[in-house]
Amino acid sequence: MEAAGAASPPTEPPVTHPAVAPLAFLLGKWRGEGEGSFPTISSFRYGEELLFSHHPSKPVISYTQKTWKAASGEPMHAESGYWRPRPDGSVDVVIAQSTGLAEVQKGSYDAEKKTVTLQSELVGNASKVKQITRTFQMADGELSYVVQMATITTSLQPHLRALLKRI
């Protein structure tokens, strides 16, 4: 019988598939705020929640994202997809957006620097969007990202940026 107040045994950290281990720093739920701009729209602020989840038997990370207007809380955008890291430091990503747009991205990660850089190979079902890049970085326990976009009339430039904390 344990004495009252005795410490419980330490819990084991969640197990990850070996292929996912280099991107384990992304796993979990993140929440924060961001801002968006582009030459063809008015600037805006938003709240955001990201979820990177993983089952230890699969070499893939599930990804979901949702945003809302910072001032009113009204829903804005959502997307979901899958990230498949490769042993060579590359990563394949597919994302379906609530707008109907679909992205196939390839990129690279640096597990030591906790960064991921993605470049669109295909932007499907988009009449105006031609290219999307995404750069993620974790530093000081916070996850930040920048999304750049090019359209048929505008060259590649920053569109979204956010800073998120794990919750």
DSSP file with accessible surface (Angstrom, degrees, kcal/mol):
  #  RESIDUE AA STRUCTURE BP1 BP2  ACC     N-H-->O    O-->H-N    N-H-->O    O-->H-N    TCO  KAPPA ALPHA  PHI   PSI    X-CA   Y-CA   Z-CA
    1    1 A M              0   0  241      0, 0.0     2,-0.2     0, 0.0     0, 0.0   0.000 360.0 360.0 360.0 132.7    0.0    0.0    0.0
    2    2 A E        -     0   0  137      1,-0.1     2,-0.1     4,-0.0     3,-0.1  -0.491 360.0-112.6 -77.2 145.1    1.4    3.4   -1.0
    3    3 A A    >   -     0   0   74     -2,-0.2     3,-1.9     1,-0.1    -1,-0.1  -0.437  43.6 -90.1 -71.8 149.4    1.9    6.0    1.6
    4    4 A A  T 3  S+     0   0  109      1,-0.3    -1,-0.1    -2,-0.1     3,-0.1  -0.332 114.0  20.4 -59.2 136.4   -0.4    9.1    1.4
    5    5 A G  T 3  S+     0   0   87      1,-0.3    -1,-0.3    -3,-0.1     2,-0.1   0.481  86.0 150.1  84.4   0.4    1.2   11.8   -0.7
    6    6 A A    <   -     0   0   51     -3,-1.9    -1,-0.3     1,-0.1     2,-0.1  -0.420  52.9-106.7 -68.0 143.2    3.6    9.4   -2.5
    7    7 A A        -     0   0   95     -3,-0.1    -1,-0.1    -2,-0.1     0, 0.0  -0.426  31.2-121.9 -70.1 140.6    4.5   10.5   -6.0
    8    8 A S        -     0   0   96      1,-0.1     3,-0.1    -2,-0.1    -1,-0.1  -0.489  40.4 -87.2 -77.7 156.8    2.9    8.5   -8.8
    9    9 A P        -     0   0   95      0, 0.0    -1,-0.1     0, 0.0     0, 0.0  -0.287  54.0 -94.0 -62.9 149.2    5.2    6.8  -11.2
   10   10 A P        -     0   0  119      0, 0.0     2,-0.3     0, 0.0    -3,-0.0  -0.328  40.7-120.2 -63.5 144.1    6.3    9.0  -14.2
   11   11 A T        -     0   0  131     -3,-0.1    -3,-0.0     1,-0.1     0, 0.0  -0.620  25.9-112.5 -85.3 148.2    4.2    8.6  -17.3
   12   12 A E        -     0   0  167     -2,-0.3     3,-0.1     1,-0.1    -1,-0.1  -0.538  33.0-110.6 -76.0 141.5    5.8    7.5  -20.5
   13   13 A P        -     0   0   98      0, 0.0    -1,-0.1     0, 0.0     0, 0.0  -0.368  49.2 -84.0 -66.4 152.7    5.9   10.0  -23.3
   14   14 A P        -     0   0  122      0, 0.0     2,-0.3     0, 0.0    -3,-0.0  -0.292  46.1-118.7 -58.9 143.6    3.7    9.2  -26.2
   15   15 A V        -     0   0  107     -3,-0.1     2,-0.3     0, 0.0    -3,-0.0  -0.626  30.1-162.9 -82.1 140.2    5.2    6.8  -28.7
   16   16 A T        -     0   0   41     -2,-0.3     5,-0.1    40,-0.1     8,-0.0  -0.920  28.4-101.1-121.8 152.9    5.7    8.0  -32.3
   17   17 A H    >>  -     0   0   51     -2,-0.3     4,-1.6    41,-0.3     3,-1.3  -0.453  38.6-117.7 -62.9 140.8    6.3    6.2  -35.5
   18   18 A P  T 34 S+     0   0  106      0, 0.0    -1,-0.1     0, 0.0     3,-0.1   0.851 114.6  55.4 -54.5 -33.9   10.1    6.4  -36.3
   19   19 A A  T 34 S+     0   0   25      1,-0.2     4,-0.1     2,-0.1    -2,-0.0   0.814 110.9  44.8 -68.9 -28.0    9.3    8.3  -39.5
   20   20 A V  T X4 S+     0   0    0     -3,-1.3     3,-2.3     1,-0.2     4,-0.3   0.717  87.8  91.0 -87.2 -22.3    7.3   10.9  -37.6
   21   21 A A  G >< S+     0   0   48     -4,-1.6     3,-1.8     1,-0.3     4,-0.3   0.822  79.8  58.0 -47.7 -42.4    9.9   11.3  -34.8
   22   22 A P  G 3  S+     0   0   38      0, 0.0     3,-0.3     0, 0.0    -1,-0.3   0.787 113.0  41.1 -63.2 -22.4   11.8   14.2  -36.5
   23   23 A L  G X> S+     0   0    0     -3,-2.3     3,-2.2     1,-0.2     4,-0.5   0.231  78.4 112.7-106.6  15.4    8.6   16.3  -36.6
   24   24 A A  G X4  +     0   0   37     -3,-1.8     3,-1.0    -4,-0.3    -1,-0.2   0.772  63.6  74.0 -58.9 -24.3    7.3   15.3  -33.1
   25   25 A F  G 34 S+     0   0   18     -3,-0.3    -1,-0.3    -4,-0.3    -2,-0.1   0.760  94.3  53.5 -62.5 -20.6    7.9   19.0  -32.1
   26   26 A L  G <4 S+     0   0    0     -3,-2.2    26,-0.3   112,-0.0    -1,-0.3   0.744  83.2 112.3 -82.2 -24.1    4.7   19.8  -34.1
   27   27 A L    <<  +     0   0   32     -3,-1.0     2,-0.2    -4,-0.5    26,-0.2  -0.182  58.2  40.4 -60.5 139.0    2.5   17.3  -32.4
   28   28 A G  E    S-A   52   0A  25     24,-3.0    24,-2.4     2,-0.0     2,-0.4  -0.668  93.9 -51.3 121.6-176.0   -0.3   18.6  -30.3
   29   29 A K  E     -A   51   0A  86    138,-0.6   138,-2.9    22,-0.2     2,-0.4  -0.862  48.7-169.3-102.8 134.5   -2.9   21.4  -30.3
   30   30 A W  E     -AB  50 166A   0     20,-3.0    20,-2.4    -2,-0.4     2,-0.3  -0.943   4.6-177.2-124.3 142.5   -1.7   25.0  -30.9
   31   31 A R  E     +AB  49 165A 110    134,-2.6   134,-3.0    -2,-0.4     2,-0.3  -0.998  23.3 106.5-141.9 142.9   -3.7   28.2  -30.5
   32   32 A G  E     -AB  48 164A  19     16,-2.1    16,-2.4    -2,-0.3     2,-0.3  -0.929  53.9 -70.6-177.8-154.8   -2.9   31.9  -31.2
   33   33 A E  E     +AB  47 163A 117    130,-1.4   130,-2.1    -2,-0.3     2,-0.3  -0.908  35.4 177.5-130.2 154.3   -3.4   34.9  -33.4
   34   34 A G  E     -AB  46 162A   5     12,-2.9    12,-2.5    -2,-0.3     2,-0.3  -0.868  17.5-136.2-144.7 176.6   -2.4   35.9  -36.8
   35   35 A E  E     -AB  45 161A  93    126,-2.6   126,-1.9    -2,-0.3     2,-0.3  -0.988  13.8-160.4-140.0 148.5   -2.6   38.6  -39.4
   36   36 A G  E     +AB  44 160A   3      8,-2.8     8,-2.3    -2,-0.3     2,-0.3  -0.946  15.1 158.9-129.7 150.8   -3.3   38.5  -43.1
   37   37 A S  E     +     0   0A  52    122,-2.4     5,-0.1    -2,-0.3     6,-0.1  -0.972   5.0 167.4-159.8 160.8   -2.7   40.8  -46.0
   38   38 A F  E >   -A   41   0A  14      3,-0.6     3,-1.9    -2,-0.3   121,-0.1  -0.894  48.3-104.5-171.5 150.8   -2.4   40.8  -49.8
   39   39 A P  T 3  S+     0   0   83      0, 0.0     4,-0.1     0, 0.0    -1,-0.0   0.782 118.9  49.2 -55.9 -25.8   -2.4   43.6  -52.4
   40   40 A T  T 3  S+     0   0   95      2,-0.1     2,-0.3    -3,-0.0   114,-0.0   0.409 111.8  47.4 -97.6   2.7   -6.0   42.6  -53.5
   41   41 A I  E <  S-A   38   0A  81     -3,-1.9    -3,-0.6     3,-0.0     2,-0.2  -0.923  85.9 -98.4-137.3 164.7   -7.6   42.5  -50.0
   42   42 A S  E     -     0   0A 105     -2,-0.3    -2,-0.1    -5,-0.1    -6,-0.0  -0.566  49.5-101.1 -78.3 146.3   -7.9   44.5  -46.8
   43   43 A S  E     -     0   0A  95     -2,-0.2     2,-0.3    -6,-0.1    -6,-0.2  -0.289  47.2-176.8 -64.0 153.2   -5.6   43.5  -44.0
   44   44 A F  E     -A   36   0A  60     -8,-2.3    -8,-2.8    -3,-0.1     2,-0.3  -0.977  22.6-135.6-150.9 160.3   -7.2   41.4  -41.2
   45   45 A R  E     +A   35   0A 129     -2,-0.3    25,-1.5   -10,-0.2     2,-0.3  -0.909  27.2 179.2-117.0 148.7   -6.5   39.8  -37.9
   46   46 A Y  E     -AC  34  69A   4    -12,-2.5   -12,-2.9    -2,-0.3     2,-0.3  -0.979  27.2-128.4-147.5 156.7   -7.6   36.3  -36.9
   47   47 A G  E     -AC  33  68A   3     21,-2.7    21,-1.9    -2,-0.3     2,-0.3  -0.737  34.3-168.4 -96.6 155.2   -7.5   33.7  -34.1
   48   48 A E  E     -AC  32  67A   1    -16,-2.4   -16,-2.1    -2,-0.3     2,-0.4  -0.999  21.6-165.1-150.0 148.2   -6.4   30.2  -35.0
   49   49 A E  E     -AC  31  66A  21     17,-2.3    17,-1.9    -2,-0.3     2,-0.4  -0.998  11.8-172.8-133.5 129.7   -6.1   26.6  -33.8
   50   50 A L  E     -AC  30  65A   1    -20,-2.4   -20,-3.0    -2,-0.4     2,-0.4  -0.942   4.4-164.7-115.7 144.7   -3.9   23.9  -35.3
   51   51 A L  E     -AC  29  64A  56     13,-2.5    13,-1.9    -2,-0.4     2,-0.6  -0.982   6.1-175.4-132.1 120.4   -3.9   20.3  -34.5
   52   52 A F  E     +AC  28  63A   2    -24,-2.4   -24,-3.0    -2,-0.4     2,-0.3  -0.973  20.8 173.0-109.5 113.6   -1.1   18.0  -35.5
   53   53 A S  E     - C   0  62A  50      9,-2.5     9,-2.7    -2,-0.6     2,-0.3  -0.827  10.8-172.7-124.4 165.5   -2.0   14.4  -34.4
   54   54 A H        -     0   0   38     -2,-0.3     7,-0.1     7,-0.2    -2,-0.0  -0.993  20.9-143.8-158.8 139.2   -0.5   11.0  -35.0
   55   55 A H    >   -     0   0  118      5,-0.5     3,-2.5    -2,-0.3     5,-0.3  -0.948  27.5-131.1-105.4 129.9   -1.1    7.3  -34.5
   56   56 A P  T 3  S+     0   0   58      0, 0.0   -36,-0.1     0, 0.0    -1,-0.1   0.702 104.0  58.6 -56.4 -19.7    2.1    5.4  -33.6
   57   57 A S  T 3  S+     0   0   75    -40,-0.1   -41,-0.0     2,-0.0    -3,-0.0   0.559  98.5  70.5 -87.0  -4.8    1.4    2.7  -36.2
   58   58 A K  S <  S-     0   0  118     -3,-2.5     2,-0.8     2,-0.2   -41,-0.3  -0.917  71.9-141.9-117.4 139.1    1.3    5.2  -39.1
   59   59 A P  S    S+     0   0   37      0, 0.0     2,-0.3     0, 0.0    -2,-0.0  -0.109  77.2  83.7 -86.8  40.9    4.2    7.1  -40.7
   60   60 A V        -     0   0   23     -2,-0.8    -5,-0.5    -5,-0.3     2,-0.5  -0.976  67.4-136.5-144.9 152.1    2.0   10.2  -41.1
   61   61 A I  E     - D   0  83A   0     22,-2.8    22,-2.7    -2,-0.3     2,-0.3  -0.947  19.4-139.5-110.4 130.2    0.8   13.3  -39.2
   62   62 A S  E     -CD  53  82A  41     -9,-2.7    -9,-2.5    -2,-0.5     2,-0.4  -0.717  21.5-161.5 -85.4 142.9   -2.9   14.4  -39.5
   63   63 A Y  E     +CD  52  81A   4     18,-2.7    18,-2.5    -2,-0.3     2,-0.3  -0.984  15.3 172.1-132.1 130.0   -3.3   18.1  -39.7
   64   64 A T  E     -CD  51  80A  66    -13,-1.9   -13,-2.5    -2,-0.4     2,-0.3  -0.992   5.7-178.1-134.5 148.4   -6.4   20.3  -39.1
   65   65 A Q  E     +CD  50  79A  14     14,-2.6    14,-2.0    -2,-0.3     2,-0.3  -0.994   4.7 177.4-144.2 142.2   -6.7   24.1  -38.9
   66   66 A K  E     -CD  49  78A 107    -17,-1.9   -17,-2.3    -2,-0.3     2,-0.3  -0.988   6.9-166.9-145.1 146.6   -9.5   26.5  -38.3
   67   67 A T  E     -C   48   0A  11     10,-2.5     9,-2.7    -2,-0.3    10,-0.3  -0.902   1.9-170.1-129.4 161.1   -9.5   30.3  -38.0
   68   68 A W  E     -CD  47  75A  56    -21,-1.9   -21,-2.7    -2,-0.3     2,-0.2  -0.970  39.9 -85.3-146.8 155.0  -12.0   32.9  -36.8
   69   69 A K  E  >  -C   46   0A  90      5,-2.9     4,-2.6    -2,-0.3   -23,-0.2  -0.458  35.2-139.2 -63.0 130.6  -12.3   36.7  -36.9
   70   70 A A  T  4 S+     0   0   48    -25,-1.5    -1,-0.1     1,-0.2   -24,-0.1   0.883  98.1  44.3 -61.1 -39.7  -10.3   38.2  -34.0
   71   71 A A  T  4 S+     0   0  108    -26,-0.3    -1,-0.2     1,-0.1   -25,-0.1   0.907 130.2  17.7 -75.5 -39.8  -12.9   40.8  -33.2
   72   72 A S  T  4 S-     0   0   78      2,-0.1    -2,-0.2     3,-0.0    -1,-0.1   0.633  88.6-125.8-111.0 -18.7  -16.1   38.8  -33.4
   73   73 A G     <  +     0   0   42     -4,-2.6    -3,-0.1     1,-0.3     3,-0.1   0.470  55.4 153.6  82.0   0.8  -15.1   35.1  -33.2
   74   74 A E        -     0   0  102     -5,-0.1    -5,-2.9    -6,-0.1    -1,-0.3  -0.420  52.9-102.0 -65.2 133.6  -17.0   34.4  -36.5
   75   75 A P  E     +D   68   0A 110      0, 0.0    -7,-0.3     0, 0.0    -1,-0.1  -0.225  46.4 168.4 -57.7 144.7  -15.6   31.4  -38.3
   76   76 A M  E     -     0   0A  74     -9,-2.7     2,-0.3     1,-0.4    -8,-0.2   0.685  50.5  -4.2-119.1 -69.4  -13.3   32.2  -41.3
   77   77 A H  E     -     0   0A  46    -10,-0.3   -10,-2.5     2,-0.0    -1,-0.4  -0.929  49.3-174.8-136.7 153.1  -11.3   29.4  -42.8
   78   78 A A  E     +D   66   0A  39     -2,-0.3    20,-3.0   -12,-0.2     2,-0.3  -0.987   6.7 169.9-147.3 152.3  -10.6   25.7  -42.2
   79   79 A E  E     -DE  65  97A  14    -14,-2.0   -14,-2.6    -2,-0.3     2,-0.3  -0.977   6.6-172.4-155.1 159.6   -8.3   23.1  -43.8
   80   80 A S  E     +DE  64  96A  58     16,-2.1    16,-3.2    -2,-0.3     2,-0.3  -0.974  19.3 125.0-150.9 162.4   -7.1   19.6  -43.2
   81   81 A G  E     -DE  63  95A   8    -18,-2.5   -18,-2.7    -2,-0.3     2,-0.3  -0.967  45.0 -77.6 176.7-159.7   -4.6   17.2  -44.6
   82   82 A Y  E     -DE  62  94A 130     12,-1.8    12,-2.1    -2,-0.3     2,-0.5  -0.985  19.1-155.6-138.4 141.9   -1.6   14.9  -44.0
   83   83 A W  E     -DE  61  93A   0    -22,-2.7   -22,-2.8    -2,-0.3    10,-0.2  -0.983   8.9-169.9-117.0 125.3    2.1   15.4  -43.6
   84   84 A R  E     - E   0  92A  97      8,-3.3     8,-2.1    -2,-0.5   -24,-0.2  -0.885   9.7-156.8-119.2  99.1    4.4   12.5  -44.5
   85   85 A P  E     - E   0  91A   4      0, 0.0     6,-0.2     0, 0.0   -64,-0.1  -0.475   7.8-148.8 -72.6 147.0    8.0   13.0  -43.4
   86   86 A R    >   -     0   0  100      4,-3.1     3,-1.9    -2,-0.1     4,-0.1  -0.855  23.1-116.8-114.1 151.6   10.7   11.1  -45.2
   87   87 A P  T 3  S+     0   0  129      0, 0.0    -1,-0.1     0, 0.0     4,-0.0   0.758 110.7  65.6 -59.8 -23.3   14.1    9.8  -43.8
   88   88 A D  T 3  S-     0   0  130      1,-0.1     3,-0.1     2,-0.1     0, 0.0   0.389 123.6 -97.9 -82.2   5.4   16.0   12.1  -46.2
   89   89 A G  S <  S+     0   0   18     -3,-1.9    20,-2.4     1,-0.4     2,-0.2   0.510  87.8 120.2  91.7   5.2   14.7   15.3  -44.5
   90   90 A S  E     - F   0 108A  32     18,-0.2    -4,-3.1    -4,-0.1    -1,-0.4  -0.570  44.8-158.3 -96.8 165.7   11.9   15.8  -47.1
   91   91 A V  E     -EF  85 107A   0     16,-1.8    16,-1.9    -6,-0.2     2,-0.4  -0.996   8.1-150.3-145.7 137.4    8.2   16.0  -46.4
   92   92 A D  E     -EF  84 106A  35     -8,-2.1    -8,-3.3    -2,-0.3     2,-0.4  -0.932  21.0-175.0-106.1 134.4    5.1   15.5  -48.6
   93   93 A V  E     -EF  83 105A   2     12,-2.8    12,-3.3    -2,-0.4     2,-0.4  -0.993  13.9-171.3-134.5 135.7    2.0   17.4  -47.6
   94   94 A V  E     -EF  82 104A  71    -12,-2.1   -12,-1.8    -2,-0.4     2,-0.4  -0.990  12.0-178.2-123.0 135.6   -1.6   17.4  -48.9
   95   95 A I  E     -EF  81 103A   4      8,-2.3     8,-3.1    -2,-0.4     2,-0.5  -0.999  15.0-160.9-136.4 132.3   -4.1   20.0  -47.7
   96   96 A A  E     -EF  80 102A  56    -16,-3.2   -16,-2.1    -2,-0.4     2,-0.3  -0.966  18.3-152.0-110.3 125.5   -7.8   20.5  -48.6
   97   97 A Q  E >   -E   79   0A  35      4,-3.1     3,-2.1    -2,-0.5   -18,-0.3  -0.672  24.8-119.4 -97.2 155.0   -9.1   23.9  -47.8
   98   98 A S  T 3  S+     0   0   77    -20,-3.0   -19,-0.1     1,-0.3    -1,-0.1   0.696 112.5  66.4 -64.7 -16.0  -12.7   24.8  -47.0
   99   99 A T  T 3  S-     0   0   96    -21,-0.3    -1,-0.3     2,-0.1     3,-0.1   0.532 121.3-105.6 -79.8  -7.8  -12.7   27.0  -50.1
  100  100 A G  S <  S+     0   0   37     -3,-2.1     2,-0.2     1,-0.4    -2,-0.1   0.244  79.7 132.7  98.5 -10.9  -12.4   23.9  -52.3
  101  101 A L        -     0   0   15     -5,-0.1    -4,-3.1    22,-0.0     2,-0.4  -0.489  40.2-158.6 -73.7 142.4   -8.8   24.6  -53.1
  102  102 A A  E     -FG  96 124A  45     22,-2.1    22,-3.2    -6,-0.2     2,-0.4  -0.974   2.6-159.4-125.3 139.2   -6.4   21.6  -52.7
  103  103 A E  E     -FG  95 123A   2     -8,-3.1    -8,-2.3    -2,-0.4     2,-0.5  -0.959  11.3-168.8-119.3 136.3   -2.6   21.8  -52.2
  104  104 A V  E     +FG  94 122A  52     18,-2.5    17,-3.5    -2,-0.4    18,-1.7  -0.996  25.7 179.8-116.1 119.2    0.1   19.2  -52.9
  105  105 A Q  E     -FG  93 120A   1    -12,-3.3   -12,-2.8    -2,-0.5     2,-0.3  -0.922  19.7-165.9-124.1 149.3    3.3   20.4  -51.3
  106  106 A K  E     +FG  92 119A  89     13,-2.3    13,-2.8    -2,-0.4     2,-0.3  -0.936  28.1 134.0-124.5 152.0    6.8   19.1  -51.0
  107  107 A G  E     -FG  91 118A  20    -16,-1.9   -16,-1.8    -2,-0.3     2,-0.3  -0.890  41.1 -98.0-167.5-160.1    9.4   20.5  -48.7
  108  108 A S  E     -FG  90 117A  63      9,-2.2     9,-2.8   -18,-0.3     2,-0.3  -0.939  19.6-153.1-140.5 159.9   12.1   19.9  -46.2
  109  109 A Y  E     - G   0 116A  32    -20,-2.4     2,-0.5    -2,-0.3     7,-0.2  -0.948   8.7-154.7-132.6 155.0   12.5   19.8  -42.4
  110  110 A D  E  >> - G   0 115A  55      5,-2.3     5,-1.8    -2,-0.3     4,-1.2  -0.928   7.8-169.5-127.8 101.8   15.3   20.4  -40.0
  111  111 A A  T  45S+     0   0   42     -2,-0.5    -1,-0.1     1,-0.2   -86,-0.1   0.848  86.5  52.5 -62.5 -34.9   14.5   18.5  -36.8
  112  112 A E  T  45S+     0   0  183      1,-0.2    -1,-0.2    -3,-0.1    -2,-0.0   0.929 118.1  35.1 -67.7 -44.3   17.4   20.2  -34.9
  113  113 A K  T  45S-     0   0  141      2,-0.1    25,-0.3    26,-0.0    -1,-0.2   0.528 106.4-129.5 -86.3  -6.7   16.3   23.7  -35.8
  114  114 A K  T  <5 +     0   0   82     -4,-1.2    24,-2.4     1,-0.2     2,-0.3   0.947  59.2 137.2  55.7  55.0   12.6   22.7  -35.6
  115  115 A T  E   < -GH 110 137A  30     -5,-1.8    -5,-2.3    22,-0.2     2,-0.4  -0.944  36.9-168.6-129.3 151.7   11.7   24.1  -39.0
  116  116 A V  E     -GH 109 136A   0     20,-2.3    20,-3.0    -2,-0.3     2,-0.4  -0.992   4.5-168.8-137.5 131.7    9.6   23.0  -42.0
  117  117 A T  E     -GH 108 135A  65     -9,-2.8    -9,-2.2    -2,-0.4     2,-0.4  -0.991   9.3-172.6-124.2 125.5    9.6   24.7  -45.4
  118  118 A L  E     -GH 107 134A   2     16,-3.3    16,-1.8    -2,-0.4     2,-0.4  -0.920   9.7-170.5-122.3 146.9    7.0   23.8  -47.9
  119  119 A Q  E     -GH 106 133A  78    -13,-2.8   -13,-2.3    -2,-0.4    14,-0.2  -1.000  30.0-114.1-135.2 130.7    6.5   24.7  -51.6
  120  120 A S  E     +G  105   0A  14     12,-2.2   -15,-0.3    -2,-0.4     3,-0.1  -0.385  27.4 178.1 -67.8 136.1    3.4   23.9  -53.6
  121  121 A E  E    S+     0   0A 127    -17,-3.5     2,-0.3     1,-0.4   -16,-0.2   0.601  79.0  14.8-101.2 -26.6    3.8   21.5  -56.5
  122  122 A L  E     -G  104   0A 104    -18,-1.7   -18,-2.5    10,-0.1     2,-0.5  -0.973  55.5-168.9-149.5 131.4    0.1   21.7  -57.4
  123  123 A V  E     -G  103   0A  24     -2,-0.3     3,-0.5   -20,-0.2     2,-0.2  -0.960  28.4-162.6-118.3 106.3   -2.6   24.1  -56.4
  124  124 A G  E     +G  102   0A  20    -22,-3.2   -22,-2.1    -2,-0.5     3,-0.1  -0.633  59.4  14.0 -97.6 152.4   -5.8   22.4  -57.6
  125  125 A N  S    S+     0   0  142     -2,-0.2     2,-0.5   -24,-0.2    -1,-0.2   0.821  91.1 127.3  60.8  33.3   -9.3   23.9  -58.1
  126  126 A A        -     0   0   25     -3,-0.5    -1,-0.2     3,-0.1    -3,-0.1  -0.973  40.1-174.1-123.9 120.0   -8.0   27.4  -58.0
  127  127 A S  S    S+     0   0   99     -2,-0.5    -1,-0.1    -3,-0.1    -2,-0.0   0.786  90.0  19.4 -81.7 -25.2   -8.7   29.9  -60.8
  128  128 A K  S    S+     0   0  136     23,-0.1    24,-1.4    24,-0.1     2,-0.4   0.743 101.6  86.3-114.8 -34.7   -6.4   32.6  -59.4
  129  129 A V  E     + I   0 151A  25     22,-0.2    22,-0.3     1,-0.2    -3,-0.1  -0.583  41.2 167.1 -77.4 129.0   -3.9   31.1  -56.9
  130  130 A K  E     +     0   0A 118     20,-3.0     2,-0.3    -2,-0.4    21,-0.2   0.665  60.9  15.2-113.2 -25.8   -0.8   29.8  -58.7
  131  131 A Q  E     - I   0 150A  57     19,-1.6    19,-2.5    -9,-0.1     2,-0.4  -0.991  53.6-173.6-154.4 143.8    1.7   29.1  -55.9
  132  132 A I  E     - I   0 149A   7     -2,-0.3   -12,-2.2    17,-0.2     2,-0.4  -0.998   3.5-173.5-138.9 133.6    1.7   28.7  -52.1
  133  133 A T  E     -HI 119 148A   9     15,-2.2    15,-2.3    -2,-0.4     2,-0.4  -0.949   4.1-166.2-121.4 151.2    4.7   28.4  -49.7
  134  134 A R  E     -HI 118 147A  12    -16,-1.8   -16,-3.3    -2,-0.4     2,-0.4  -0.998   3.3-171.7-136.8 132.8    4.5   27.7  -46.0
  135  135 A T  E     -HI 117 146A  55     11,-2.2    11,-1.9    -2,-0.4     2,-0.4  -0.994   6.6-172.7-127.1 123.0    7.4   28.0  -43.5
  136  136 A F  E     +HI 116 145A   3    -20,-3.0   -20,-2.3    -2,-0.4     2,-0.3  -0.915   5.1 176.4-113.5 143.5    7.0   26.8  -39.9
  137  137 A Q  E     -HI 115 144A  90      7,-2.5     7,-3.0    -2,-0.4     2,-0.5  -0.982  17.3-153.3-147.4 135.6    9.4   27.3  -37.0
  138  138 A M  E     + I   0 143A  26    -24,-2.4     2,-0.3    -2,-0.3     5,-0.2  -0.929  27.5 157.2-107.3 127.1    9.3   26.4  -33.4
  139  139 A A  E >   + I   0 142A  48      3,-2.5     3,-2.3    -2,-0.5    -2,-0.1  -0.983  64.1   0.5-148.5 139.1   11.3   28.6  -31.0
  140  140 A D  T 3  S-     0   0  161     -2,-0.3     3,-0.1     1,-0.3    -1,-0.1   0.848 129.5 -57.2  52.5  37.1   11.0   29.2  -27.3
  141  141 A G  T 3  S+     0   0   45      1,-0.2    25,-0.7    24,-0.1     2,-0.4   0.544 116.0 110.4  75.8   6.7    8.0   26.9  -27.1
  142  142 A E  E <   -IJ 139 165A  50     -3,-2.3    -3,-2.5    23,-0.1     2,-0.5  -0.904  58.8-142.7-116.8 145.3    6.0   28.9  -29.7
  143  143 A L  E     +IJ 138 164A   0     21,-2.6    21,-3.2    -2,-0.4     2,-0.3  -0.915  22.9 179.7-106.4 123.9    5.1   27.8  -33.2
  144  144 A S  E     -IJ 137 163A  45     -7,-3.0    -7,-2.5    -2,-0.5     2,-0.3  -0.875   1.4-178.0-119.2 156.2    5.2   30.5  -35.9
  145  145 A Y  E     -IJ 136 162A  11     17,-1.8    17,-1.7    -2,-0.3     2,-0.4  -0.990  16.7-155.9-148.6 158.8    4.5   30.3  -39.6
  146  146 A V  E     -IJ 135 161A  40    -11,-1.9   -11,-2.2    -2,-0.3     2,-0.5  -0.998   9.9-161.7-131.9 130.2    4.4   32.5  -42.7
  147  147 A V  E     -IJ 134 160A   7     13,-2.8    12,-3.1    -2,-0.4    13,-2.0  -0.965   8.0-167.6-110.9 128.2    2.3   31.6  -45.8
  148  148 A Q  E     -IJ 133 158A  59    -15,-2.3   -15,-2.2    -2,-0.5     2,-0.3  -0.862   5.9-169.3-111.7 153.0    3.2   33.3  -49.1
  149  149 A M  E     -IJ 132 157A  28      8,-2.4     8,-1.6    -2,-0.3     2,-0.4  -0.991  13.7-162.0-143.6 146.4    1.0   33.2  -52.1
  150  150 A A  E     -I  131   0A   9    -19,-2.5   -20,-3.0    -2,-0.3   -19,-1.6  -0.976  13.7-172.8-124.1 142.5    1.2   34.1  -55.8
  151  151 A T  E     -I  129   0A  22      3,-2.4   -22,-0.2    -2,-0.4     3,-0.2  -0.672  46.4 -87.9-120.7-176.8   -1.8   34.6  -58.0
  152  152 A I  S    S+     0   0  102    -24,-1.4   -23,-0.1    -2,-0.2     3,-0.1   0.735 130.1  29.3 -66.5 -18.8   -2.3   35.1  -61.8
  153  153 A T  S    S+     0   0  111    -25,-0.2     2,-0.4     1,-0.1    -1,-0.2   0.508 117.0  58.5-116.1  -8.7   -1.8   38.9  -61.2
  154  154 A T  S    S-     0   0   20     -3,-0.2    -3,-2.4     3,-0.0    -1,-0.1  -0.986  74.3-128.2-131.6 133.1    0.5   39.1  -58.1
  155  155 A S        -     0   0   89     -2,-0.4    -6,-0.2    -5,-0.2    -4,-0.1  -0.201  52.7 -65.7 -71.3 167.4    4.0   37.6  -57.6
  156  156 A L  S    S+     0   0   59     -6,-0.1    -6,-0.2    -8,-0.1    -1,-0.2  -0.312  74.8 144.0 -57.2 124.5    4.9   35.4  -54.6
  157  157 A Q  E     - J   0 149A  56     -8,-1.6    -8,-2.4    -3,-0.1    -3,-0.0  -0.979  54.3 -65.7-158.4 162.8    4.6   37.5  -51.4
  158  158 A P  E     + J   0 148A  58      0, 0.0   -10,-0.3     0, 0.0     3,-0.1  -0.239  47.8 160.7 -56.5 138.3    3.6   37.2  -47.7
  159  159 A H  E     +     0   0A  34    -12,-3.1  -122,-2.4     1,-0.4     2,-0.3   0.623  61.8  17.6-122.8 -47.2   -0.1   36.5  -47.1
  160  160 A L  E     +BJ  36 147A  35    -13,-2.0   -13,-2.8  -124,-0.2    -1,-0.4  -0.968  53.9 174.1-133.2 147.5   -0.5   35.1  -43.6
  161  161 A R  E     +BJ  35 146A 112   -126,-1.9  -126,-2.6    -2,-0.3     2,-0.3  -0.976   9.9 170.8-149.7 144.0    1.6   35.0  -40.5
  162  162 A A  E     -BJ  34 145A   9    -17,-1.7   -17,-1.8    -2,-0.3     2,-0.4  -0.981  25.6-145.2-149.9 159.9    0.8   33.7  -37.0
  163  163 A L  E     -BJ  33 144A  82   -130,-2.1  -130,-1.4    -2,-0.3     2,-0.3  -0.997  26.7-174.8-129.7 124.8    2.3   32.9  -33.6
  164  164 A L  E     -BJ  32 143A   0    -21,-3.2   -21,-2.6    -2,-0.4     2,-0.4  -0.898  15.1-152.1-126.3 149.0    0.8   30.0  -31.7
  165  165 A K  E     -BJ  31 142A 119   -134,-3.0  -134,-2.6    -2,-0.3     2,-0.2  -0.924  31.2-106.9-117.5 145.8    1.3   28.4  -28.3
  166  166 A R  E      B   30   0A 107    -25,-0.7  -136,-0.3    -2,-0.4  -138,-0.0  -0.456 360.0 360.0 -68.9 136.0    0.7   24.7  -27.4
  167  167 A I              0   0  114   -138,-2.9  -138,-0.6    -2,-0.2    -1,-0.0  -0.812 360.0 360.0-119.9 360.0   -2.5   24.2  -25.4
